[in-house]
Each structure stands twice: as structure tokens, then as C-alpha cells.
Amino acid sequence: MALQLGALREALLDAGASPEKANKAAEELASYETRLAGIETKLAVLVWMVGFNLAMTLAVLWKVVG
């Protein structure tokens, strides 16, 4: 069985969805959540890279101008 969001599965079952459909929907949403977590991690690395690049550019400009 793949990773599932248990609260979502239970809510779907309570709403009247069949167990098969509730399982499939919970698994699909869990896979999207995993993909989004990976994107957030990559975005955090990019933010740090841009910050470092900005700091180095300012340091070089400080040396050239000053």
C-alpha cells in the first residue's frame, strides 16, 4: 500500500465515497504533497544561492568603487 493521508481517506469514506475511491484519492494527494515538498526544498536552495550571489556582487562592487 502506498503512502496515504489518513484523515482525508476517513473524510472521504464518511462523505460516502467507496473505499477503493477513497484510497486512490488519498494516495494521489499524498504523492502531490511529496512532490511539493521537493520543490520547496529546491526553492530554498535557490534563495540561498541568490542571496550569496548578491552578497558577493556587493563585495566586489565595494572593492571596485571604494
Gaussian input, Z-matrix of N, CA and C with variables (Angstrom, degrees):
# hf/3-21g

backbone

0 1
 N
 C     1     B1
 C     2     B2     1     A1
 N     3     B3     2     A2     1     D1
 C     4     B4     3     A3     2     D2
 C     5     B5     4     A4     3     D3
 N     6     B6     5     A5     4     D4
 C     7     B7     6     A6     5     D5
 C     8     B8     7     A7     6     D6
 N     9     B9     8     A8     7     D7
 C    10    B10     9     A9     8     D8
 C    11    B11    10    A10     9     D9
 N    12    B12    11    A11    10    D10
 C    13    B13    12    A12    11    D11
 C    14    B14    13    A13    12    D12
 N    15    B15    14    A14    13    D13
 C    16    B16    15    A15    14    D14
 C    17    B17    16    A16    15    D15
 N    18    B18    17    A17    16    D16
 C    19    B19    18    A18    17    D17
 C    20    B20    19    A19    18    D18
 N    21    B21    20    A20    19    D19
 C    22    B22    21    A21    20    D20
 C    23    B23    22    A22    21    D21
 N    24    B24    23    A23    22    D22
 C    25    B25    24    A24    23    D23
 C    26    B26    25    A25    24    D24
 N    27    B27    26    A26    25    D25
 C    28    B28    27    A27    26    D26
 C    29    B29    28    A28    27    D27
 N    30    B30    29    A29    28    D28
 C    31    B31    30    A30    29    D29
 C    32    B32    31    A31    30    D30
 N    33    B33    32    A32    31    D31
 C    34    B34    33    A33    32    D32
 C    35    B35    34    A34    33    D33
 N    36    B36    35    A35    34    D34
 C    37    B37    36    A36    35    D35
 C    38    B38    37    A37    36    D36
 N    39    B39    38    A38    37    D37
 C    40    B40    39    A39    38    D38
 C    41    B41    40    A40    39    D39
 N    42    B42    41    A41    40    D40
 C    43    B43    42    A42    41    D41
 C    44    B44    43    A43    42    D42
 N    45    B45    44    A44    43    D43
 C    46    B46    45    A45    44    D44
 C    47    B47    46    A46    45    D45
 N    48    B48    47    A47    46    D46
 C    49    B49    48    A48    47    D47
 C    50    B50    49    A49    48    D48
 N    51    B51    50    A50    49    D49
 C    52    B52    51    A51    50    D50
 C    53    B53    52    A52    51    D51
 N    54    B54    53    A53    52    D52
 C    55    B55    54    A54    53    D53
 C    56    B56    55    A55    54    D54
 N    57    B57    56    A56    55    D55
 C    58    B58    57    A57    56    D56
 C    59    B59    58    A58    57    D57
 N    60    B60    59    A59    58    D58
 C    61    B61    60    A60    59    D59
 C    62    B62    61    A61    60    D60
 N    63    B63    62    A62    61    D61
 C    64    B64    63    A63    62    D62
 C    65    B65    64    A64    63    D63
 N    66    B66    65    A65    64    D64
 C    67    B67    66    A66    65    D65
 C    68    B68    67    A67    66    D66
 N    69    B69    68    A68    67    D67
 C    70    B70    69    A69    68    D68
 C    71    B71    70    A70    69    D69
 N    72    B72    71    A71    70    D70
 C    73    B73    72    A72    71    D71
 C    74    B74    73    A73    72    D72
 N    75    B75    74    A74    73    D73
 C    76    B76    75    A75    74    D74
 C    77    B77    76    A76    75    D75
 N    78    B78    77    A77    76    D76
 C    79    B79    78    A78    77    D77
 C    80    B80    79    A79    78    D78
 N    81    B81    80    A80    79    D79
 C    82    B82    81    A81    80    D80
 C    83    B83    82    A82    81    D81
 N    84    B84    83    A83    82    D82
 C    85    B85    84    A84    83    D83
 C    86    B86    85    A85    84    D84
 N    87    B87    86    A86    85    D85
 C    88    B88    87    A87    86    D86
 C    89    B89    88    A88    87    D87
 N    90    B90    89    A89    88    D88
 C    91    B91    90    A90    89    D89
 C    92    B92    91    A91    90    D90
 N    93    B93    92    A92    91    D91
 C    94    B94    93    A93    92    D92
 C    95    B95    94    A94    93    D93
 N    96    B96    95    A95    94    D94
 C    97    B97    96    A96    95    D95
 C    98    B98    97    A97    96    D96
 N    99    B99    98    A98    97    D97
 C   100   B100    99    A99    98    D98
 C   101   B101   100   A100    99    D99
 N   102   B102   101   A101   100   D100
 C   103   B103   102   A102   101   D101
 C   104   B104   103   A103   102   D102
 N   105   B105   104   A104   103   D103
 C   106   B106   105   A105   104   D104
 C   107   B107   106   A106   105   D105
 N   108   B108   107   A107   106   D106
 C   109   B109   108   A108   107   D107
 C   110   B110   109   A109   108   D108
 N   111   B111   110   A110   109   D109
 C   112   B112   111   A111   110   D110
 C   113   B113   112   A112   111   D111
 N   114   B114   113   A113   112   D112
 C   115   B115   114   A114   113   D113
 C   116   B116   115   A115   114   D114
 N   117   B117   116   A116   115   D115
 C   118   B118   117   A117   116   D116
 C   119   B119   118   A118   117   D117
 N   120   B120   119   A119   118   D118
 C   121   B121   120   A120   119   D119
 C   122   B122   121   A121   120   D120
 N   123   B123   122   A122   121   D121
 C   124   B124   123   A123   122   D122
 C   125   B125   124   A124   123   D123
 N   126   B126   125   A125   124   D124
 C   127   B127   126   A126   125   D125
 C   128   B128   127   A127   126   D126
 N   129   B129   128   A128   127   D127
 C   130   B130   129   A129   128   D128
 C   131   B131   130   A130   129   D129
 N   132   B132   131   A131   130   D130
 C   133   B133   132   A132   131   D131
 C   134   B134   133   A133   132   D132
 N   135   B135   134   A134   133   D133
 C   136   B136   135   A135   134   D134
 C   137   B137   136   A136   135   D135
 N   138   B138   137   A137   136   D136
 C   139   B139   138   A138   137   D137
 C   140   B140   139   A139   138   D138
 N   141   B141   140   A140   139   D139
 C   142   B142   141   A141   140   D140
 C   143   B143   142   A142   141   D141
 N   144   B144   143   A143   142   D142
 C   145   B145   144   A144   143   D143
 C   146   B146   145   A145   144   D144
 N   147   B147   146   A146   145   D145
 C   148   B148   147   A147   146   D146
 C   149   B149   148   A148   147   D147
 N   150   B150   149   A149   148   D148
 C   151   B151   150   A150   149   D149
 C   152   B152   151   A151   150   D150
 N   153   B153   152   A152   151   D151
 C   154   B154   153   A153   152   D152
 C   155   B155   154   A154   153   D153
 N   156   B156   155   A155   154   D154
 C   157   B157   156   A156   155   D155
 C   158   B158   157   A157   156   D156
 N   159   B159   158   A158   157   D157
 C   160   B160   159   A159   158   D158
 C   161   B161   160   A160   159   D159
 N   162   B162   161   A161   160   D160
 C   163   B163   162   A162   161   D161
 C   164   B164   163   A163   162   D162
 N   165   B165   164   A164   163   D163
 C   166   B166   165   A165   164   D164
 C   167   B167   166   A166   165   D165
 N   168   B168   167   A167   166   D166
 C   169   B169   168   A168   167   D167
 C   170   B170   169   A169   168   D168
 N   171   B171   170   A170   169   D169
 C   172   B172   171   A171   170   D170
 C   173   B173   172   A172   171   D171
 N   174   B174   173   A173   172   D172
 C   175   B175   174   A174   173   D173
 C   176   B176   175   A175   174   D174
 N   177   B177   176   A176   175   D175
 C   178   B178   177   A177   176   D176
 C   179   B179   178   A178   177   D177
 N   180   B180   179   A179   178   D178
 C   181   B181   180   A180   179   D179
 C   182   B182   181   A181   180   D180
 N   183   B183   182   A182   181   D181
 C   184   B184   183   A183   182   D182
 C   185   B185   184   A184   183   D183
 N   186   B186   185   A185   184   D184
 C   187   B187   186   A186   185   D185
 C   188   B188   187   A187   186   D186
 N   189   B189   188   A188   187   D187
 C   190   B190   189   A189   188   D188
 C   191   B191   190   A190   189   D189
 N   192   B192   191   A191   190   D190
 C   193   B193   192   A192   191   D191
 C   194   B194   193   A193   192   D192
 N   195   B195   194   A194   193   D193
 C   196   B196   195   A195   194   D194
 C   197   B197   196   A196   195   D195

   B1=1.4458
   B2=1.5291
   B3=1.2994
   B4=1.4651
   B5=1.5231
   B6=1.3214
   B7=1.4601
   B8=1.5224
   B9=1.3417
   B10=1.4631
   B11=1.5111
   B12=1.3269
   B13=1.4483
   B14=1.5290
   B15=1.3276
   B16=1.4602
   B17=1.5123
   B18=1.3266
   B19=1.4592
   B20=1.5265
   B21=1.3216
   B22=1.4600
   B23=1.5141
   B24=1.3277
   B25=1.4652
   B26=1.5238
   B27=1.3135
   B28=1.4637
   B29=1.5282
   B30=1.3317
   B31=1.4626
   B32=1.5196
   B33=1.3163
   B34=1.4630
   B35=1.5200
   B36=1.3144
   B37=1.4686
   B38=1.5318
   B39=1.3215
   B40=1.4637
   B41=1.5239
   B42=1.3451
   B43=1.4619
   B44=1.5232
   B45=1.3246
   B46=1.4556
   B47=1.5126
   B48=1.3116
   B49=1.4575
   B50=1.5215
   B51=1.3108
   B52=1.4678
   B53=1.5299
   B54=1.3342
   B55=1.4731
   B56=1.5310
   B57=1.3399
   B58=1.4618
   B59=1.5319
   B60=1.3388
   B61=1.4624
   B62=1.5282
   B63=1.3239
   B64=1.4656
   B65=1.5258
   B66=1.3377
   B67=1.4633
   B68=1.5174
   B69=1.3316
   B70=1.4572
   B71=1.5325
   B72=1.3203
   B73=1.4695
   B74=1.5270
   B75=1.3202
   B76=1.4669
   B77=1.5268
   B78=1.3242
   B79=1.4601
   B80=1.5271
   B81=1.3347
   B82=1.4626
   B83=1.5254
   B84=1.3188
   B85=1.4589
   B86=1.5309
   B87=1.3201
   B88=1.4644
   B89=1.5299
   B90=1.3279
   B91=1.4695
   B92=1.5269
   B93=1.3275
   B94=1.4667
   B95=1.5266
   B96=1.3101
   B97=1.4663
   B98=1.5279
   B99=1.3198
   B100=1.4612
   B101=1.5275
   B102=1.3345
   B103=1.4626
   B104=1.5269
   B105=1.3157
   B106=1.4568
   B107=1.5252
   B108=1.3178
   B109=1.4636
   B110=1.5283
   B111=1.3140
   B112=1.4626
   B113=1.5197
   B114=1.3251
   B115=1.4584
   B116=1.5220
   B117=1.3286
   B118=1.4633
   B119=1.5262
   B120=1.3118
   B121=1.4682
   B122=1.5222
   B123=1.3340
   B124=1.4623
   B125=1.5281
   B126=1.3148
   B127=1.4624
   B128=1.5252
   B129=1.3164
   B130=1.4637
   B131=1.5311
   B132=1.3158
   B133=1.4747
   B134=1.5275
   B135=1.3284
   B136=1.4634
   B137=1.5222
   B138=1.3177
   B139=1.4642
   B140=1.5255
   B141=1.3185
   B142=1.4687
   B143=1.5246
   B144=1.3222
   B145=1.4623
   B146=1.5290
   B147=1.3196
   B148=1.4632
   B149=1.5279
   B150=1.3112
   B151=1.4603
   B152=1.5157
   B153=1.3151
   B154=1.4632
   B155=1.5230
   B156=1.3344
   B157=1.4571
   B158=1.5281
   B159=1.3192
   B160=1.4548
   B161=1.5289
   B162=1.3226
   B163=1.4649
   B164=1.5230
   B165=1.3187
   B166=1.4662
   B167=1.5262
   B168=1.3250
   B169=1.4619
   B170=1.5283
   B171=1.3214
   B172=1.4564
   B173=1.5342
   B174=1.3277
   B175=1.4679
   B176=1.5308
   B177=1.3245
   B178=1.4678
   B179=1.5140
   B180=1.3146
   B181=1.4677
   B182=1.5262
   B183=1.2936
   B184=1.4680
   B185=1.5382
   B186=1.3409
   B187=1.4632
   B188=1.5259
   B189=1.3397
   B190=1.4659
   B191=1.5287
   B192=1.3273
   B193=1.4639
   B194=1.5225
   B195=1.3195
   B196=1.4592
   B197=1.4449
   A1=108.77
   A2=116.07
   A3=121.28
   A4=110.41
   A5=114.12
   A6=120.89
   A7=110.04
   A8=116.52
   A9=121.06
   A10=109.93
   A11=114.63
   A12=121.38
   A13=106.47
   A14=116.30
   A15=121.48
   A16=114.08
   A17=117.89
   A18=120.36
   A19=110.53
   A20=117.13
   A21=120.46
   A22=110.51
   A23=116.61
   A24=120.66
   A25=110.39
   A26=116.70
   A27=120.28
   A28=111.34
   A29=117.01
   A30=120.05
   A31=110.82
   A32=116.85
   A33=120.06
   A34=111.38
   A35=116.05
   A36=119.41
   A37=110.50
   A38=116.87
   A39=120.22
   A40=111.83
   A41=116.19
   A42=120.50
   A43=111.86
   A44=117.02
   A45=120.13
   A46=115.40
   A47=118.17
   A48=120.27
   A49=109.71
   A50=115.26
   A51=118.73
   A52=108.54
   A53=117.20
   A54=119.65
   A55=113.18
   A56=117.25
   A57=120.10
   A58=110.85
   A59=115.71
   A60=119.39
   A61=111.02
   A62=117.37
   A63=120.88
   A64=110.43
   A65=117.12
   A66=121.01
   A67=111.29
   A68=116.20
   A69=120.80
   A70=111.20
   A71=117.35
   A72=120.94
   A73=110.90
   A74=117.88
   A75=120.90
   A76=110.97
   A77=117.54
   A78=121.30
   A79=111.19
   A80=116.62
   A81=120.41
   A82=110.97
   A83=116.44
   A84=119.34
   A85=111.28
   A86=117.41
   A87=120.74
   A88=110.81
   A89=117.16
   A90=119.43
   A91=110.36
   A92=117.49
   A93=119.74
   A94=110.82
   A95=116.59
   A96=120.06
   A97=110.46
   A98=116.65
   A99=121.15
   A100=110.54
   A101=116.56
   A102=120.21
   A103=110.89
   A104=117.57
   A105=120.87
   A106=111.57
   A107=117.10
   A108=119.91
   A109=110.35
   A110=117.37
   A111=121.23
   A112=111.72
   A113=116.59
   A114=120.84
   A115=110.33
   A116=117.52
   A117=121.09
   A118=110.95
   A119=117.10
   A120=121.19
   A121=110.46
   A122=116.12
   A123=119.84
   A124=110.94
   A125=117.22
   A126=120.80
   A127=110.74
   A128=116.98
   A129=120.21
   A130=110.78
   A131=117.29
   A132=120.94
   A133=110.11
   A134=117.16
   A135=120.49
   A136=111.59
   A137=117.63
   A138=120.96
   A139=110.23
   A140=116.83
   A141=120.04
   A142=111.01
   A143=117.30
   A144=120.86
   A145=111.00
   A146=116.86
   A147=120.54
   A148=109.94
   A149=117.58
   A150=121.09
   A151=111.81
   A152=116.97
   A153=121.16
   A154=110.67
   A155=116.60
   A156=121.45
   A157=110.30
   A158=118.05
   A159=121.84
   A160=111.01
   A161=117.20
   A162=120.98
   A163=111.11
   A164=117.53
   A165=120.43
   A166=111.11
   A167=117.22
   A168=120.74
   A169=110.44
   A170=116.78
   A171=119.95
   A172=111.35
   A173=117.34
   A174=120.55
   A175=110.49
   A176=117.17
   A177=120.35
   A178=110.12
   A179=117.48
   A180=120.63
   A181=111.10
   A182=117.67
   A183=122.05
   A184=109.70
   A185=115.18
   A186=119.65
   A187=111.96
   A188=116.46
   A189=120.98
   A190=110.55
   A191=117.17
   A192=121.38
   A193=110.85
   A194=116.67
   A195=120.15
   A196=114.30
   D1=135.90
   D2=-179.44
   D3=-79.31
   D4=170.90
   D5=177.60
   D6=-61.24
   D7=135.86
   D8=-179.91
   D9=-133.99
   D10=157.26
   D11=172.01
   D12=-95.61
   D13=104.39
   D14=-172.89
   D15=-60.94
   D16=-40.84
   D17=-179.10
   D18=-64.55
   D19=-39.54
   D20=178.11
   D21=-65.05
   D22=-44.11
   D23=179.95
   D24=-59.58
   D25=-46.02
   D26=179.91
   D27=-64.45
   D28=-39.45
   D29=179.23
   D30=-64.93
   D31=-39.62
   D32=178.29
   D33=-66.70
   D34=-39.60
   D35=177.56
   D36=-65.10
   D37=-41.58
   D38=178.09
   D39=-65.24
   D40=-29.74
   D41=-179.90
   D42=-79.07
   D43=-8.47
   D44=175.27
   D45=108.08
   D46=7.57
   D47=177.39
   D48=-74.03
   D49=152.42
   D50=177.44
   D51=-70.42
   D52=154.02
   D53=-179.88
   D54=-58.05
   D55=-36.35
   D56=-179.84
   D57=-65.45
   D58=-45.26
   D59=-179.97
   D60=-67.49
   D61=-38.34
   D62=178.95
   D63=-64.05
   D64=-42.21
   D65=177.79
   D66=-62.21
   D67=-46.68
   D68=-177.77
   D69=-63.26
   D70=-42.86
   D71=179.86
   D72=-66.10
   D73=-41.45
   D74=179.88
   D75=-65.74
   D76=-39.65
   D77=177.66
   D78=-65.28
   D79=-42.02
   D80=-178.57
   D81=-65.16
   D82=-43.83
   D83=179.78
   D84=-66.60
   D85=-36.01
   D86=177.95
   D87=-64.39
   D88=-36.65
   D89=178.84
   D90=-68.07
   D91=-37.62
   D92=176.58
   D93=-65.72
   D94=-38.33
   D95=179.13
   D96=-63.16
   D97=-38.89
   D98=178.41
   D99=-65.50
   D100=-42.25
   D101=178.90
   D102=-64.06
   D103=-40.84
   D104=179.57
   D105=-65.35
   D106=-35.91
   D107=177.51
   D108=-63.25
   D109=-38.68
   D110=177.44
   D111=-65.57
   D112=-39.92
   D113=178.27
   D114=-65.54
   D115=-40.66
   D116=178.32
   D117=-62.08
   D118=-38.92
   D119=178.98
   D120=-64.14
   D121=-45.81
   D122=179.37
   D123=-64.51
   D124=-36.88
   D125=178.84
   D126=-65.30
   D127=-39.34
   D128=178.32
   D129=-62.61
   D130=-40.58
   D131=177.55
   D132=-63.56
   D133=-42.29
   D134=179.35
   D135=-63.58
   D136=-38.57
   D137=178.15
   D138=-62.63
   D139=-42.94
   D140=177.97
   D141=-64.73
   D142=-38.50
   D143=178.97
   D144=-64.12
   D145=-43.01
   D146=179.12
   D147=-65.25
   D148=-41.49
   D149=178.07
   D150=-61.88
   D151=-43.79
   D152=178.41
   D153=-63.78
   D154=-43.33
   D155=179.31
   D156=-62.04
   D157=-42.50
   D158=178.23
   D159=-62.89
   D160=-43.67
   D161=179.32
   D162=-62.99
   D163=-42.60
   D164=179.84
   D165=-67.59
   D166=-39.43
   D167=178.35
   D168=-63.15
   D169=-43.56
   D170=177.99
   D171=-64.43
   D172=-37.23
   D173=178.70
   D174=-64.91
   D175=-41.66
   D176=178.80
   D177=-66.33
   D178=-44.34
   D179=177.91
   D180=-61.80
   D181=-38.04
   D182=179.20
   D183=-62.18
   D184=-41.97
   D185=179.36
   D186=-68.19
   D187=-40.99
   D188=-177.55
   D189=-68.94
   D190=-45.44
   D191=-175.90
   D192=-77.35
   D193=-39.65
   D194=-173.60
   D195=-86.07

